[in-house]
Amino acid sequence: MKTLFLTFMLFTGLLCAQELEFEVTTNLDGLSAANKEILANFGPFVQDYLNNNKFTGGSWDGDRIKCSMMIKLQSTSEQNAYTAQIFLTSKRPVYKSSRTSLMLKILDANWSFTYEKGQSFYFQPQVFNPLLSFLDFYAYLILGYDEDSYKSCNGSQYYKTAYDIALLGSANTQFQKGWEKNSSVYSRRGIVEDLLNEKFKTFRQDFFDYHYNGIDIYAQNKQAAQNAVVKLITNLESERKKADIKGVLTTTFFEAKSSEITECLKDYPDKEIFKTLKKIDPPHSAKYEEAMTNPAN
């Protein structure tokens, strides 16, 4: 289906050179007046960097990926040094529909970097820069998710680049917070390690089916679409019984997809599927309980 999108764009002359379409907003409330002045154009800088760089290094097969990033900034005791937390989302169009499917929904509270007004930056993903490498990491993560949803495990090249960036960050002692591997609910290195781990290969294959043979065809063949969604859930439950598959990847998946899954399966005849969801995704148990006890009319 993605190739059909590309064919249409070629005929209409709208093939995009860049891959991402970010909307970036900033919250500077925690800054001093002087720092607010320095960072007055920080949001537009980040947006321009993400939207105007060519992360794939080649032609991009399709529309730009719709993304958003809200950045809450704080100053530190060191000159020109800042910390920030970001809330990031990315979406993908649903085939033959005006709807979109939420792909990523991430809160990252551990970004630290230096920034000077008027500073020049260059796209060099192989060189660690605490500001730009953070942006590069999420660009490649978004690209990998998009590719995985159109062709099974097709995003690996982008995940590998993101992983290399995470390794560079974890080796930088001054700015390694947020890059190091840890046991927190979310970590940059953790999510790309999961994505590249063989034990999550079935999940990534099911992730493709969930979108391409599920969400994309829901309007045309609801039963087949629901079966694709159920397959992902039952396979996760099967893997959970065999081994510990809890990780950043599955947590991040359900953070983005729990509402979509509930909506897709609201009239699914076997309500036991929501009991399974409660086991593998406890943070959203209330949502699944509601769907189980109050079926669609």
N, C-alpha and C positions, 0 to 999 in steps of 0.2 A: 504493500500500500504506500509505503514511503516513496517508492520509485514512481508511483502514479502522481504523487504530489510534485516530484521533481519534473516529470514530463510536462505537467501543466505549467509549471513555472518557466521551463525552457521556452515553451510556445508563447508565453506572455511576456518573456524578456525580463522576468523578475527574479532571476536566480541571485540569491544573496551571497555576497563575498564573505561576510562574517556570519558566525553561528549563533550568537547570543543577542537577545534584546532585553537588557536589564533596565529596571526602574529602581533607582537608588534614592533612599531618603536618609537623612541624618537627624539625630537628636543631640544637640549640643548643650542641653540644660545643665549638665554637671561641670561645665567648663567656666573658667574665668573669662572676663571680657577680652583680655589679650589673646587667650587661646581660641576664643570664638572667632576673633578676627583672622587668626592664622588658618583656621579650619573652615572658614566661610565657604570656600569652593571645594572642600574635600569631597562632598557627595558627587558633584558634577565630574570631578577628576576620576573617581572610582567608576562612575557610570561610563564615561568616555573610554576608559581603559578596557573595561569588559566588553563594550559594544564595538569597539573599533579595532581590536586586535584579532588576528587570525590564528586561532588556537590549534586547528587541525593541520595547518600547513598545506591544505589542498582545497579542492572544490567541496562545497557543503551541499548534500543532497536533501534539500527541503527548506521549509520556512525557518526563520530564526526562532530559537527556543525562548519562550516567554519566561522571564525570571524577575524576581524582586529581591531586594536586600534593604533591610532597615538596620542602620548602624547607630548604636548608642555609644557615644565617646566620653572618655574621662581622661584627664591629664594625670601625670605622675610627678614625682618629685624631681625627676631628671628633665633637663631642658630638651624640648622637642620630642619627648617620649610620651606615648599615649597607650592606653588600653581601651578595648572596645568589646562589646558583645554584638553579635549580628543575628538577625532572624532572616533566614533565606528560604525562598520557595522557587520551584521551577514547575512548569506545566507542559503538557503535550496535547495537541489536538486529538479529539476522538474522530475517527474516520467517518466521513460523510455526515458530519454533525457540526453544530455551532458550539458544542460543549468542549470542555477541556478536562484532562485528567491530571490531578496533582501528583507530581513525581517525587519531589523532595520537599520536606518541611523540617528545617533544622534550626535549632537554637545553639549557637556556638558562643560561649561566654569567655573565651580565653584567647583573644587576639591582642598582641602587643607589638608595637612598631615605633619607628621614628618618622617624623615628617616635618619638613620645612616649607614654608610658603614659597611658591615659585620653583620648587625643586624639579629637576628633570628626571624622568624615569624611562627605562627601555625594557621591552619584552625579552627576557632571557630566562626561561623557565628552568634551565639547567644550573643557574646561579641563584643561591638563596638570598632573598631580600625579604625581611620580615613583613613588609607591607605588600609587595607585589606577589610574593610566593603564596600568600594566603589567598589572594584573588585568583591566581593561576590554579591553585589546588581545586577551588570550587568550580572553576570553569571546566576543568577536565572531569571532575566528578559528575557534573551536570551532563556533559557530552556522553559520558559512559552510560549513564542511566537512559538517556534518550536512545542511543544505539541499541542497548540491550532490549528495549521494548519493541524494536522493529525487526531484529534478527537475533536469534539465540546466541548469547554470550559474545555479541559483537562489540561490546564496549571495553574489552580487556586492554586494548592498547592505551586507552585514556586512563583507565584505572592504574596501569603500570606507571604512567607518567605522574599521576597524582601520588602514588606510593613513593616514587623517587623524590618528589618534593617533600613529602612528610619525613623521609629519612634525613634529608638535608636540614630540615627544621629541627628535628630531634637532636642533631649533632651540634646545633648552635646553642651554646650554653646560656647566652644572654637572652635569647628569645624562644627557648625550647618549650616553655609552658604552652600547652595546647597541641603540641606536636608529638610529645612523648607518648609512648604506649602506657595506658593506665586502665583501671577497672571501672572508670566512671560510666555513666549511662551513655554518653556520647564522646567519642574522640576521633579526630581526623585520621590518625594512623589506624585506629581500630576498624573503621568502616572500610577502608581500602584493603586492609589485610583480610577481612572477611570476604570481600568481593573476589579476591584473587585466591582464596582458599578452596581447595578441591572439595571439601565437605559441603560447600554451598553451591556446587555446580548444579545440582538438581533444582535448588531454589532459583538460580538464575535462569535455567531453562523454563521453569514454571512462570517466572516473572515475564518472560517473553509471551508465553501462551496466555497469561492473564490479560495482557494488553492486546496483542495482535489477534488472538482467537477468542478473546473474552470481551473486554470493554469495547473494542472497536466494532464488534458485530452484535452488540446487545440489542440494538433497535431492530435488526434484521432477523436475528435468531437468538432469542432470549435463553432458551434452554441450553443451547451449545455454549453460550457465553457464561451462564451460571456454572455449567460443568467445568469450564476452564478455571474459574475462580475457586470452585470447591476442590479441584485437583491440587492447587497450590496449598490450600489449607490442610487437606488430609495428608499430603506429603510432608508438610512441616510437622504435623502431629506424629507421623510415623518416624521421622528423623529424631524428634524429641524423645521418643521412647527408647530409641537405640543408642543415642549419644547426646551429649550436651551441645545443642545448637544455638543456645542463647548467645546473643552477641549484639554488637552495635548495628549490624546490617538488618536483622529482623526487627529490632526495636524501631529503627528509622523507617523501615517499610510500613509498619503498622501506624506510626505517627502520621504518615501521609495518607495511608489507604484505608484506615478503619471505617471512616464515614462512607467512602465509595463502596467498600465491600458490603456494609450493612444495607445500603440502598439497593445494590445489585441483587442481594439475596433476601430481600424483605418478604417476597412471596415464594421463596424456595420451599418445596413441600416438606423436606426433612429438616425440622427445626433443631435437630441434634447438632447440626453444623455450628450453631451459635454456642453450644456447650464446648465444642472443640476450640472455638475461637477464644472463649474465656480462659481455657487452659494455656494456650500458646501466646495470648496477648492480654495478660491480666490488667494492665493499665486502662484498657478500654472495656472492662467487663460490664460496666453499667450500660454502655451503649448496646452491647450484645444481649444483655438481659432484657432490655426494653424491646429489642427486635424479636426476641423469642416469646415474650409474654404478651406482646401487642402486635400480632401479625397484621400485614397489610390487608386492607379490605378488598 
